Amino acid sequence: MENLPSSNHLNIAAGIHLLTFGKWLIPLGNFILPILLWMIHSKKSSFIDTHGKQAINFQLSITLYTVILAFIGGGVIIGSMISGGPTLWEHMDGNDFPFAQDLGTFSTIVASGIIAGTIIFALAVVDLFCTVKAAIRAHEGEIYRYPLTINFLREDTAQEDYKNI
């Protein structure tokens, strides 16, 4: 088994995970910032390379899940509004509650918004919790496998040494 990575490599690996919070500072910061740090240091250590791929795969997966949920939720809402037909649109003149004639459409819109929004919020909480946990594990010299992750970037077979740390 390979020796534990140096202190510098542990810090870089933890930094890759923490840089995914860059999405709160710049658009696509959860991809751009960790990819930059990973690309600069990935050849120095298989430990850094593994953590970089894990962080990027997780961010891609969470983003994909969020976009899919937003499209499904938005599609149901728009479909419900369209299926309300001309009577729904006639009532949207501002004088009446537009869904007075058909509360089923209104409940579908509200329910799909609440369900999709709640799942998206849950994904954000999972993202926060798992990213912090991964950074801590990286700093301790361990590999962290994110849940719900699609492996877009595959790990090399030479990195098998770290699988069971």
VENCORQUI-V147630 format. One line per field, one symbol per residue. ss: DSSP state (h for helix, s for strand, l for the rest). A space follows every 10 residues. Layout:
# VENCORQUI-V147630
ss = ???
This chain:
# VENCORQUI-V147630
ss = llllllhhhh hhhhhhhhhh hhhhllllhh hhhhhhhhhh hllllhhhhh hhhhhhhhhh hhhhhhhhhh hhhhhhhhhh hhhlhhhhhh hhhlllllll llhhhhhhhh hhhhhhhhhh hhhhhhhhhh hhhhhhhhhl llllllllll llllllhhhh hhlll
